[in-house]
Amino acid sequence: MKTYQALAQAILDQGVEVMFGLIGDANLYMVDTFIKSGKAKYQAAVNEGGAVLMAIGYAQASGKVGVATITHGLAITNALTALIEGQRGSTPIVLFAGDTAVVDRYHFQNIDQREFFQAAGAGFVQLRSPKTIGEDVATAFRRARIEKRPIVVNMPADLQWQDAGYTPHTAYAPARLEYVVDGPGMENAVGIVASAKRPLVLCGRGACDPSALQGIQAFADRIEAPLAHTLKAKGAFAGHPFNLGIFGTLSTPVATDAIMASDCIIAFGASLNQYTTAQGSLLRGKRLVHISSDPADIGRHAIPDAGLVGEPGRTAAQMVRLLDEAEIPGSRNRSPELGKAIAEFSYAPLPDKGRPGTVSVRLALQTLDKVIDPDRILVTDTGRFLIDAWRIVSVQDPQSWVYTVNTGTIGLGVGEAIGASFAHPGRQTLLVTGDGGFMLDGLNEFSSAVRAGANLIVILCNDGSYGAEHIQFRSKQMDPSISLFDWPDFAPVAEAMGAAGVTVRSAADLDAAVEAIRGNRRPLLIDLKLDPDNMPMLDH
């Protein structure tokens, strides 16, 4: 067995179901062997960054380690943005990256790859020899699971055709910690909860495991508190009559009123960053109980009155037991009026001030949200359309929500959406993106979605501008012309690629988009023509 064959086998032995990649001198034989094994899928990207983004999207949607492969040299620099996004998002992936031959220091693609990867925040595993392949690959998978970040396996090209004495290795990672707190810290926390008159329970991404959500919801029901979640925990408590939705700068007016009226926040698995707390203003004057399995979360952004390091769901259950033992009554902070306000709230359409040939982004998203399969995987790129997309487009649980904004950059959505579609091929994947991001790094990778036959709908919020820059020019009464672009007509471009395309220039055109969604069996792009001067803004 040659090294390239052993590498393919080592990847398969880790239970990998799909690998994303772009081939080159240092990985083509390994990829060929992987494909011909017939034991897993391979999806080719058209850019190295796209391959890594696919692995990130797959990891987020599946809960498994995502896998990608690229070659050496400038392939590495092409992938850095995606790696930084993965690191910032604590996403476990393993990237198999080729490297130039060790003996060929003057190779024109020779760069210090370790330095680039480490600058991106990725872990690094050097392929040491043909005899250590099984151990080195297993180490990378183990580290990805434990460290929750991208880990790179660096593969020198001159090892490919050397004989390998392959021995399988298991990537052992300990089970998720499920400890709970007891003693004075827990007693203090329960005392604060018991004395609260208007408590509110908040869930973050670190508490989105289904069993944890069940425990947290039971705790909120026990103390009769409304529920809310951070943006990254979108989909938590879906369908609960006292679910306020997003807690933070994107809260609904109903949620904001309830948050401001509360006297105690019990936060599970949330970092409580500046966006969740509106620079701390949403916590002001309230007691804070903060529970997280990650001790780094507690006190990082907000100083709690009680901080507990423990598994969120089990800690919530322990608090319920202690409240029951002490016969503490519920808070009665779930009034019929609040339940009615939550049930009846919806965002009003934006004033119809858009120029002719455009549609309201809010109306369009509200219409399409109702007809796209609710059992969807939702992915969003970055742009000012997000204000409405995050508020309006729904998901049934946090595992159905792929977040791409850890670095605040545009253009990451298409790659992550393709990866997410491989995680759940039987479900609809929905991407909401902007025109700037789609042109930056989405249009090329959309061709990969077509080749993959992805079950993908792309809603393209096309205001013909770079939105953030347009906002800044307008806010200073300056000419925004350099932020405006005359893009090609995207629907015909999508059709030329082999996808379906629909252009929406008015509310009446939404009927055609609805019909396309209902009858479509291939990637579909819906180009919403929007007025850059009639886009949503944050309420607070």
N, C-alpha and C positions, 0 to 999 in steps of 0.2 A: 504494500500500500504506500502510495506517495503522500507527501505532506498535504497537497491540495485535496486529495481524497479523504485523508484523515480529518482535515478541517471540516469538510462537509458532513462527515459522519458524526463528528463531535457536536456539531450544531444540531443535527437531527436527534442525537441522543439526549439533548436537553429538552426534548418534547416540543421543539419549534414547529409551528403549523404553517407559518408564512414568513418569508424573508423579502425585504424590499431592497432594491439596489440599483447600482449603475456599474457596469463592468469596465475593467481596464486591465492593464498588463499584470497587475498584482493580485487580481481576484477572479479572473475569468474562468480559470480551470476549476476552481472551487465551486463557483456558481453553477457551472455546467454539470458537475457531479451532483450537486444538490438537486438540481432540476430533474436530472435523469434517474434519480433514486425513486421518483414517483411517490415519495412519502410526505411531501409538503408542497406548498405553493410558493412560487416566486413571482413578484411583480416588479417589472423594470420601471424605473423613473427616468425622467429626461434631464434631471439635474441632481447633483449629489445632495443638495439641501432638501430637495423633494423627497428623496429616499429616506433621509433621517426623519423628516416630518411625518412620513407615512408610518414609520415605526413608532413615533411618539403618539400619533392618533390611535394606532392599534393598541398600544399599551394603555392609554386612558380609557378606551371603550371596552377593552377585554379584561382589564385587571391583571394581565400577564406581562411578561417582559417582551418588549418589542425588539425586533432584530433587523438590522440593515447592514449593507456592505458597500464599500466604495474602494477606489484604488488610491494611488499615492499622489504626492505633490499638491498641485492646485485643486485637486479633488477635495483635499482636506480644508482648504480655505473656503471653498464653496459650501461646505457643510457647517461652518462655524456658527452662523446665526441660528440654525436649527438646534445645534448642540447647546447653545446658551439658553434657548427657550426650554429645552428639555431639562437642563439643570435648574433653571429658575422655577420650573413647575414640579420639581421632585419626581420626574418621570423615569421609571426604570427601563432603559433600553441597553442593548449591547450592539456596538458598531464594530464590524470587522473591516479594518482599514489596511489596505496594502501599504507597503513601504518600499523604497528603493533598496537595491541590494546593499548589504552592509559594506561590501568591499569596493563599491562603486561610488566613492565620495564626490566625484565630479559629474554624476548624473544630473542632467539639466532639470529634473523634477525633484532633486534631493533638497528637502528642507528639514528643519528640526521639528518633526511632527509632535513629539512629546510636549514641547513648549507651547505649540498652538492648542493642543487639546487641553492642557492644564490651564491655559489662559481662559478657555471657554468654561472651565469648571467641571470638565469631564474627568472621570477616573481613567487610569492607564494600566493596561496589562500587556507586557511585552511577550510575544511568542518567543520562548527561550530556545527551543530546539525542536526538531521533528519528534523527539521522544517524549516531550512534555505537553503535547497538544491537548490531550484529554484533560489534564490537570489545569492547564492555562485557560481553556475555554470554560471549564466548570467554575474556576475562580471568578471569571468575568460575570457569569450569570449569578453567582452567589453575591458578589459585591453589588450588582445592579439591584437585586431584591432588597438587600440590607441597607445600602446607602441611598436608595431611591434617587438615582441620577444616572445619566449616560456613562457607560463604561466602554472604553475603546480597547479592542484587541489589535495590537500592531503587528502586521504580518510581513516580514521582509520577503521580497520577491524571490531572492535566491534560495529560499527554503522550499519553494513549491514542488520541485521535482526530486527532492531528496527522499530517500526511503524513510518511512515513519513506522516506529513500533508502537502502534496506537493501542492505548488501554482506556476504556471508558471510565469516567469519573462522575460522581454524583455532586451536583451543586447544592449542597445542604445549606439551608437557611432556617434559623429557628422560627417557630410559629410566632404569630403576632402576640405581643405581650397583652395579657388580659388581667393584669393586677388591678386591685382597687385599694383605695386609701382607707385607713382606719385610724382612730386615735383623735387627738385634739384638733388636727386640721379638718377632719370630717365633721367633728362636732361643731366647730366654728361655722363651717359652711351650712350645715343643716340649721343651725340657729339663725343665721341670716335669712335663709329661705323661709323658715317658720315665722319670722317676724315681718316679712314683706307683706304689704297690703296690695300691691299691684305688680307682681312679678311677671317677667317675660323670659321665655326660654329661647336661646339662640343656638343654632347648629352651624358648624363650619365644615369645611371639606375633610378635616381630620376625624370627623365623626359620622361619615356617610356610609359606613358598612351597614348593610340592611339590619343586622342584629342590633347594632348600636342605635340606629334610628328608631327601632322598635322600643328599646329601653328608654330613650330620651323622650319619645312621644308619650310613653306610659307615665313618665315622671311629670311631664307637663300636664297631662290629664289629672294626675293625682293632686297637684297643687292648683289646678284650675287656672293655668296661665296660658296666654296666647303663645303661638310658636312663630319663629322667624328663622331665616337662614341667610348665610352670606351668599354673595354672588357665585362663588365657586361650589357652593352646595345647592345650586339651583335644582329644583325638582324634589328636594326634601319635603316630606309631609304633604305631598300632592294630594288634593282631595279632602284634607282635614278642614272642617268648618271654621277652625280658628287659626288657620295658617295665614299669617300676614304677608308671606312672600319675602322678598329681599329686604334685609336690614342694612341700611346705609344710605349713601348718596343717591341710590336708585330706588329707594322705597316709594311705595304709593303714598298718596296723601293720607289714606286710612292707616297705613302702617306707621307713617311718621307721627301721626297723632297718638297712636297707641304707645309707641316707643317713648315719646316725650312725656306721656302721662305715667309711665312705669316708674317704680321706685327701686327696682332690683332687677339686674340682668344676670341670668345664669347661662353662661356661654360654654358650650361643649365643642372642642376640636376646632376652634377658630383662633386665628392669630390676632384678631381685633386691630387690624391695620387702619391707616388713616381714611381709607375709602369706606370701610365698614362702619367706622365710628364718626365719620364726618369731622376729621381732625380732633376727635375726642368729644365733640359737642353732644353727641347722642348718649354719652355715658355720664355727662356732668350732672352732679346732684343725685346720683344713684349708687347703690351698693352693687358691687360686682363680685360674683363668684365665677371663677374661671377654672374649667376642667380640661385637661389635655393629656394625651399620652406622650406628647413631646414637651419636656420641661423647658425647652427654648422658647416655646410660645408664651409661657406665663410670665407676665411682667415686661415683655419686650416692647409692646406698644402702649399698654395700659396697666397701671398698678392695681391689682385686685384687693378686695377686702379679705378674700379667701381664695387661695390657689391650691388646686389639687392635681397631682400628677397621677393619672390612672386611665385605664381604658374607659372611654366615655359611656358606653352602654351599661357596662357592669357597675360603674360608679353611680350612674343614675338610678339603677335598680337598688343599690345599697342605700342611697338617700331615701328612696321610697320606703324601704324597710324601717329605717330609723324614724321617719315621719309617722309611719303606722304605729310603731312601738310607743311613740310619745303621744299618740292620738291627736296629732296636729290637724286641724280642719283645713279644707281648701281655702284659697284666697278669695274666691268669688270674683275673679278678674276676667270672667268670660260672660259678659252681659249679652242678652239677646240683641241689643242694639249694635254691639260690635260684630257679632256674627252676621247680622243683616247687612251691615256696611261692607264687610268683606265679600259677601256673596253678590252684592249688587254693583260693586265697583268695576268700571272699565274706563280706559282712557278715551276721552272724547276725541273725535277727529280733529286734526289740525285745521285751522282756518283755511278755507279754500282760496289761498292767495297765490298759488303756483302759476307759473307762466303756462300758456297753451302748449299742449303736447307733453305735459308731465302729469304724474299721479302723486297723490299723497302717500308717503312711505308708511305712515301709520295705518291708513285705510288698506293699503296693499298687504301689509303684514297681518293685520287682523283678518282679512279675507282669506289669505292663503293658510294661515294657522288653522283655520276651521276645516279645511279640506284635505290637508296633508295628514297621512296616517298618524294618529296620536302616539302610536308605539314606535316613535322615531328616535334616531340618534341625531342630536343637534350639535352642529359645529358653527362657530362664528369667527370670522376674521375681525379685523380691527377697523374702526372708522366711526364717524359720528352717528351713523345709522344704528349703532349698537344701543343707544339710549332706548330706542323703541324695541329693537330686536330682543334685548335681554329682558325687557319688561313684558313683552307681548307673546313671543313665541315660546311655547310651553314644552316641557318634558315631563315624563312620568316619574322619574327618579334620578338621583345624581349620577348614577352609572351611565345614563343615556345622554350625558352632557359633556362635551369636549371643549375645554377652555384653551384658547390659543394666545392669550394676551399677557403672558407672564413677562414679556419684555416690551410690550406696548408698541410693537412694530406691525406694519401691515404686510400682507402677502403670504401668511403662513396657513391660511385656511384650507386651500384646495388639497395640499399634501396631507394634512391631518385628516381631512374628510375621507380621502381615499383609504387611508389606513384604518379609520373607524369602520368603513364599509366592509373591510375584510374581517373585522372582529365579529360583525353581525350581518352576514350576507343576506339573511332572510328578512331583514328589517330595512325600512327606508332611512337613508342618511340624508339629512338636510343641512346644507351649508348656506349661511347668510353672509355675504361678503360685499365689499365695496368695489367701485370701479378702479380706484388707485391700486388697491391690493391685488385685484385680479390681474391687472396689467403688469404689476411688478413681478409677481412670481406665481401667478395662478393659471394664466392662459396656457402656458407651455405644459404644465402638469395636468391640465384638464384633458389633454390628449391621452394621458395615462389612464384617466378615469374611463375614457371611451374604450381604450384597449382592454381594460380590465372588465368591461361590462358592468361597472359599478352601479348599484341601486342608489343613485345619487340625484338629488335635486339641488341646483344652485340658484338661489335668489340673489340676483346682482343688483344692489342698491346703487344706481348709477346717476350721480348728480354732476358728472362731468368735472369733478374737481378733487383736489386734495383737501378734504374737509377741515382738518385741524388748522391748516394754513389759511384757508378761506375765512374761517371764523376769526382768526387773529387779524387779518387785513380789515375785515368788516368792523371789528370792535374798535379799531383805531381810525375808522373813516378813511381808509386807504384803498387804492385801486387793487382788487383781488385778481387781476387778469392773469398774472403768472401762476396762479393756483388753479386755473381753469384749463381743461383739455378737450379737444375734439376727437374723441375716441372713435374707432370703427364701430359699425353696428354689430353688436355682439351675437345676436341670435343667428344671423347667417354664418358667422364665423363658427359658431358651435355646430351648426348643421354641416358645414364643410368638413368638420372634424369627425362627423359620424354621430353626433348627438342630436337631440331635439332642441329647438330654440323658439322662444316666444318673446315678442316685444310688447311691453305695456306702456302706452302713452296716455292713458286715461282710465277712469274707473270702469268704463264700459269694456275696455280691453282685458280686464281681469277675468271676464267670463272665458276668454280663450285660454288664459293661463290655467284656470280651474279645469277645463276640459283636457288640457294637455297633461295635467297631473293625474287625472283619473284614468286616462288611457295609455299612459306611458310605460314602456318596458326597457328604456335605455336612459343614459344620463340626460338630464333635462336642464337647460339654462333659461331662466326667466329674467329678462332684462327690464328692470323697472326704471323708466326715465323720470328723474326727479329734478326739482328746482333747487339749486344750491342755496337759494335765499329763503326756502320754505322747509327747512329741516328742523327736527326737534332739538330742544336745548334742555339742560338739566333744570329742574324746578328749584333746587337748592344746592 
